[in-house]
Amino acid sequence: MTNNKFVVLLCLVASVWLAPNIASAQDLGETPEWLQHQRLVDRAMHRRDSIVHRRDSSEMMRLVHPIAASIEGSIVEVINSGRPVALGTVVQRQDGTSKAPATVNSSDQIDTYILTKRSELSGDPIRVRLADGRLLPARVAAVRRASDLALLVVQADANTVRDALKPVTFQRFVPMIGSFLISPDRSARVIGLGVVGASPRKVAHKGRLGIELQRIEEIGARVRNIIPNSGADEAGLERGDRIIAIDGRTQSNVDKVVSTLNSMFPGEVVQLTIERDGSTVDIPARLSEYAVMQESENDARVNGARNVRLSGFEQAIQHDTVLNPEQCGGPILDSEGRVIGINIARAGRVVSYALTASLVSSEVSSMIAEAGGK
């Protein structure tokens, strides 16, 4: 994208935020000729009731499309249990290069590694949809709980790898607060244009099961109360249940139960072994974000759909791109087209998080090594 085009983008955003009602025929006469030539100012100034005034309007998306198009073929859609759950970012081929090997036949199969959001995966089967709509089977090769990342491996012929599975190059560049970030989908279409709201930082988590416990003389802890609409409530826990083990590990007392549960991330499922009415039963229960559990119905409506895990990241960039939960896992670019991280969570009405390129690069290297790659 030329500098002039990006100035057009800045002018349009300014016209939306600062002066949406200055449209008049006389104003256009004072606009520089190069800016009038874009035909965008005319639309932004005269169609005050149109969605063109929005930063995420179709005109704005077309303007930044050339930036997103630079990584076409590097993004896939992840399908799990028959539905789209996330995007995936192509990070490496089997030979460790960004080019298809010249010494293999077009029919030879090549492994390709794809990074995605771990907490959205619920099990097999997993498939990825390419930009041209083709579906390929995938499997989980490695995971990183702390970063909520999963490394998928896909096997495809050399032609497909060359044309539709192109690894991105992460740039360890930290965007300034107030700068623009661009989020593309599997076809390199721009799905979000956001602004950096905070420097990279740790985002702490408060994953909670939704129970109040009481101390007992026996092993474990007894459930005193259950928060409505929590993971415990949905799992069918009852007042008076005694938790004696979590994921097969005996819990000696209430402090141990609390410590074990607090070490789990939102969205994770724990296997609770409970004693109820003299019988022992195993119950799976999912932890939730404590802040989400505390929301009113109106709060939830305002914040909209969010990821099941939206916190607990060691280094994340906060931005205000409006994403759907299933649009996380894909790369995020700055205004120069540099891949500076991946979107990891839609956390609220005006809050999304992206893992930084430095963190992602480090995790990718260790995950590929764990998976047996080069």
HUTA-V51141 format. One record per residue. RES is the residue in three letters. PHI is phi in radians with two decimals (NA if undefined). OMEGA is omega in degrees with one decimal (NA if undefined). Layout:
# HUTA-V51141
{{RES:PHI:OMEGA} {RES:PHI:OMEGA}}
This chain:
# HUTA-V51141
{{MET:NA:178.9} {THR:-1.28:178.5} {ASN:-1.09:-179.7} {ASN:-1.06:-179.4} {LYS:-1.14:-179.1} {PHE:-1.27:173.7} {VAL:-1.11:175.5} {VAL:-1.01:179.5} {LEU:-1.04:-179.9} {LEU:-1.12:179.2} {CYS:-1.13:179.6} {LEU:-1.15:178.9} {VAL:-1.09:178.9} {ALA:-1.10:-179.6} {SER:-1.16:178.5} {VAL:-1.29:-172.9} {TRP:-1.42:-169.6} {LEU:-1.88:-174.7} {ALA:-2.61:-176.2} {PRO:-1.30:-173.5} {ASN:-2.00:-177.2} {ILE:-1.83:-177.4} {ALA:-1.44:172.4} {SER:-2.73:-178.3} {ALA:-1.09:-177.9} {GLN:-1.17:-177.9} {ASP:-1.04:-177.1} {LEU:-1.08:-179.5} {GLY:-1.14:-179.8} {GLU:-1.64:-178.5} {THR:-1.42:178.2} {PRO:-0.94:-175.4} {GLU:-1.06:-177.5} {TRP:-1.15:-179.5} {LEU:-1.38:176.5} {GLN:-1.09:-176.2} {HIS:-1.07:-178.3} {GLN:-1.24:-179.7} {ARG:1.11:-179.0} {LEU:-1.59:179.7} {VAL:-1.12:179.4} {ASP:-1.01:-179.7} {ARG:-1.19:-176.6} {ALA:-1.17:-175.5} {MET:-1.60:-175.0} {HIS:-1.84:-179.4} {ARG:-1.86:-174.0} {ARG:-1.12:-178.5} {ASP:-1.68:-176.9} {SER:-1.69:177.7} {ILE:-1.25:176.9} {VAL:-1.07:179.9} {HIS:-1.27:180.0} {ARG:-1.49:179.1} {ARG:-1.10:-178.7} {ASP:-1.72:178.9} {SER:-1.20:-178.6} {SER:-1.10:179.1} {GLU:-1.12:178.8} {MET:-1.14:-179.6} {MET:-1.13:177.9} {ARG:-1.15:-179.3} {LEU:-1.11:-177.7} {VAL:-1.68:-178.4} {HIS:-0.98:-179.9} {PRO:-0.98:178.0} {ILE:-1.20:-179.5} {ALA:-1.14:-177.5} {ALA:-1.10:-178.6} {SER:-1.17:178.4} {ILE:-2.03:176.4} {GLU:-1.03:-177.7} {GLY:1.56:-178.6} {SER:-1.84:-176.4} {ILE:-2.24:176.0} {VAL:-2.22:172.8} {GLU:-1.79:-177.4} {VAL:-1.66:180.0} {ILE:-1.90:179.0} {ASN:-2.33:-177.7} {SER:0.97:173.1} {GLY:1.48:-179.4} {ARG:-2.41:176.9} {PRO:-1.16:-178.3} {VAL:-2.12:-177.0} {ALA:-2.94:167.3} {LEU:-1.72:177.3} {GLY:-2.29:-179.2} {THR:-1.95:178.7} {VAL:-1.23:-174.2} {VAL:-2.04:179.5} {GLN:-2.94:171.0} {ARG:-1.72:-174.0} {GLN:-1.01:-177.8} {ASP:-1.47:176.9} {GLY:1.38:-179.0} {THR:-1.98:177.0} {SER:-1.69:179.6} {LYS:-2.18:177.7} {ALA:-1.17:-178.7} {PRO:-1.01:-177.8} {ALA:-1.42:-174.4} {THR:-1.68:-178.5} {VAL:-1.87:176.1} {ASN:-1.34:-177.6} {SER:-1.09:-178.7} {SER:-1.59:-180.0} {ASP:-1.14:-178.3} {GLN:-1.62:-178.1} {ILE:-2.19:176.0} {ASP:-1.40:177.5} {THR:-2.25:-178.9} {TYR:-1.73:-177.2} {ILE:-2.28:-179.4} {LEU:-1.71:178.9} {THR:-2.60:-177.5} {LYS:-1.51:-172.1} {ARG:-1.12:-170.8} {SER:-1.19:177.8} {GLU:-1.51:-179.7} {LEU:-1.57:-177.1} {SER:-1.95:-179.4} {GLY:2.35:179.8} {ASP:-1.46:-3.7} {PRO:-1.47:175.5} {ILE:-2.09:175.7} {ARG:-2.34:175.8} {VAL:-2.14:178.0} {ARG:-1.80:-178.7} {LEU:-1.43:-178.3} {ALA:-1.07:-179.0} {ASP:-1.54:176.6} {GLY:1.67:179.3} {ARG:-1.13:178.0} {LEU:-1.91:178.0} {LEU:-2.21:176.6} {PRO:-1.21:180.0} {ALA:-2.43:174.9} {ARG:-2.41:178.3} {VAL:-1.38:-179.1} {ALA:-1.78:179.1} {ALA:-2.89:178.1} {VAL:-2.39:172.8} {ARG:-2.32:-176.8} {ARG:-1.04:-174.1} {ALA:-1.08:-179.0} {SER:-1.76:-179.1} {ASP:1.04:-178.4} {LEU:-2.04:172.6} {ALA:-2.26:176.5} {LEU:-1.78:177.3} {LEU:-1.70:172.9} {VAL:-2.07:-179.6} {VAL:-2.14:177.2} {GLN:-1.91:-178.1} {ALA:-2.57:179.5} {ASP:-1.23:-173.6} {ALA:-1.04:179.8} {ASN:-1.12:179.1} {THR:-1.12:179.8} {VAL:-1.06:-178.1} {ARG:-1.14:-172.2} {ASP:-1.62:-167.9} {ALA:-2.23:-179.7} {LEU:-2.33:-174.3} {LYS:-1.81:-178.4} {PRO:-1.10:174.8} {VAL:-1.48:173.4} {THR:-2.00:-179.9} {PHE:-1.36:178.2} {GLN:-1.89:-177.6} {ARG:-1.37:-177.8} {PHE:-2.05:-179.8} {VAL:-1.77:-178.8} {PRO:-1.22:178.8} {MET:-1.28:173.3} {ILE:-1.04:-178.6} {GLY:1.67:179.2} {SER:-1.45:-175.9} {PHE:-1.52:174.5} {LEU:-2.23:-174.2} {ILE:-2.11:-179.9} {SER:-2.04:177.8} {PRO:-1.76:175.6} {ASP:-1.82:-173.3} {ARG:-1.11:178.6} {SER:-1.70:-178.6} {ALA:1.19:173.0} {ARG:-1.38:-179.2} {VAL:-1.30:179.9} {ILE:-1.85:179.5} {GLY:-2.87:174.8} {LEU:-2.18:-175.3} {GLY:-2.18:-179.5} {VAL:-2.19:178.2} {VAL:-1.14:-177.8} {GLY:-1.85:-178.4} {ALA:-2.77:177.5} {SER:-1.19:179.1} {PRO:-0.93:-178.1} {ARG:-2.74:175.4} {LYS:-1.37:176.6} {VAL:-1.96:-176.8} {ALA:-1.22:179.6} {HIS:-2.06:171.9} {LYS:-2.35:176.2} {GLY:-1.36:-176.8} {ARG:-2.33:178.0} {LEU:-1.45:178.7} {GLY:1.69:-179.9} {ILE:-2.32:168.7} {GLU:-1.88:-173.9} {LEU:-2.00:174.5} {GLN:-2.28:179.7} {ARG:-1.27:176.9} {ILE:-2.40:179.5} {GLU:-1.36:179.4} {GLU:-1.41:176.0} {ILE:-1.15:175.4} {GLY:1.66:-179.2} {ALA:-2.56:-178.0} {ARG:-1.78:179.2} {VAL:-1.34:179.3} {ARG:-1.59:-177.5} {ASN:-2.66:-179.1} {ILE:-2.22:178.6} {ILE:-1.37:-179.7} {PRO:-1.02:177.1} {ASN:1.12:176.4} {SER:-1.57:176.9} {GLY:-1.08:178.2} {ALA:-1.14:179.2} {ASP:-1.11:-179.1} {GLU:-1.17:-179.9} {ALA:-1.36:178.5} {GLY:1.63:174.8} {LEU:-1.13:-177.6} {GLU:-2.26:174.8} {ARG:-1.07:-179.3} {GLY:1.71:176.1} {ASP:-1.07:176.8} {ARG:-1.91:178.8} {ILE:-1.43:-177.3} {ILE:-1.97:178.0} {ALA:-2.71:176.3} {ILE:-2.27:-177.2} {ASP:0.95:176.0} {GLY:1.47:-179.6} {ARG:-1.78:-178.8} {THR:-1.09:179.3} {GLN:-1.87:-171.3} {SER:-1.25:-177.5} {ASN:-2.74:-176.0} {VAL:-1.13:179.4} {ASP:-1.11:179.1} {LYS:-1.18:177.8} {VAL:-1.07:-179.1} {VAL:-1.10:-179.8} {SER:-1.09:180.0} {THR:-1.12:-178.8} {LEU:-1.18:-179.7} {ASN:-1.21:178.1} {SER:-1.43:-179.6} {MET:-1.56:-179.5} {PHE:-1.65:175.0} {PRO:-0.95:-179.6} {GLY:1.63:-179.8} {GLU:-1.39:-179.9} {VAL:-1.81:177.8} {VAL:-1.92:177.2} {GLN:-1.72:-178.6} {LEU:-1.65:171.5} {THR:-1.76:-175.5} {ILE:-2.15:173.6} {GLU:-1.90:-177.8} {ARG:-2.43:177.4} {ASP:0.95:176.5} {GLY:1.42:179.1} {SER:-1.98:178.5} {THR:-1.89:-178.4} {VAL:-2.50:176.6} {ASP:-1.73:-178.7} {ILE:-2.27:174.2} {PRO:-1.39:-179.9} {ALA:-2.49:-177.8} {ARG:-1.77:176.1} {LEU:-1.37:-179.9} {SER:-2.15:173.2} {GLU:-1.21:-177.6} {TYR:-1.07:-178.9} {ALA:-1.10:179.4} {VAL:-1.19:179.4} {MET:-1.11:-177.3} {GLN:-1.52:-176.1} {GLU:-1.27:170.7} {SER:-1.41:178.2} {GLU:-1.08:179.3} {ASN:-1.21:176.7} {ASP:-1.02:-178.6} {ALA:-1.10:-179.6} {ARG:-1.17:-179.5} {VAL:-1.16:-177.3} {ASN:-1.27:176.7} {GLY:1.33:-178.1} {ALA:-1.19:179.6} {ARG:-2.38:177.0} {ASN:-1.18:178.3} {VAL:-1.16:171.3} {ARG:-2.02:-177.9} {LEU:-2.29:177.5} {SER:-2.76:179.0} {GLY:1.53:-178.1} {PHE:-2.05:-176.6} {GLU:-1.23:-177.8} {GLN:-2.64:-175.6} {ALA:-2.37:174.6} {ILE:-1.66:176.8} {GLN:-1.58:176.1} {HIS:-2.51:-172.5} {ASP:-1.94:177.4} {THR:-1.09:177.3} {VAL:-1.51:-179.0} {LEU:-2.12:167.1} {ASN:-1.48:179.8} {PRO:-0.94:-178.1} {GLU:-1.35:177.5} {GLN:-1.72:174.6} {CYS:-1.53:-177.1} {GLY:1.84:179.5} {GLY:-1.62:-179.1} {PRO:-1.28:174.6} {ILE:-2.17:-173.2} {LEU:-2.04:171.4} {ASP:-1.59:-174.4} {SER:-1.22:176.6} {GLU:-1.69:179.9} {GLY:1.52:178.1} {ARG:-1.36:175.7} {VAL:-1.43:-172.8} {ILE:-1.85:177.1} {GLY:2.79:174.4} {ILE:-2.28:176.0} {ASN:-1.18:-175.5} {ILE:-2.07:-178.5} {ALA:-2.84:166.7} {ARG:-1.68:-168.4} {ALA:-1.84:-178.1} {GLY:-3.07:-175.7} {ARG:-1.00:-178.9} {VAL:-2.21:-177.8} {VAL:-2.32:168.8} {SER:-2.26:179.7} {TYR:-2.14:174.0} {ALA:-2.24:174.3} {LEU:-1.26:-178.4} {THR:-1.24:-179.8} {ALA:-1.09:-179.9} {SER:-1.12:178.1} {LEU:-1.16:-177.9} {VAL:-1.09:-178.6} {SER:-1.05:179.0} {SER:-1.12:-179.6} {GLU:-1.13:-178.9} {VAL:-1.07:-178.9} {SER:-1.03:-178.4} {SER:-1.25:179.4} {MET:-1.21:178.6} {ILE:-1.16:177.3} {ALA:-1.09:177.8} {GLU:-1.10:-178.9} {ALA:-1.39:178.2} {GLY:1.60:178.8} {GLY:-1.49:-178.1} {LYS:-1.65:NA}}
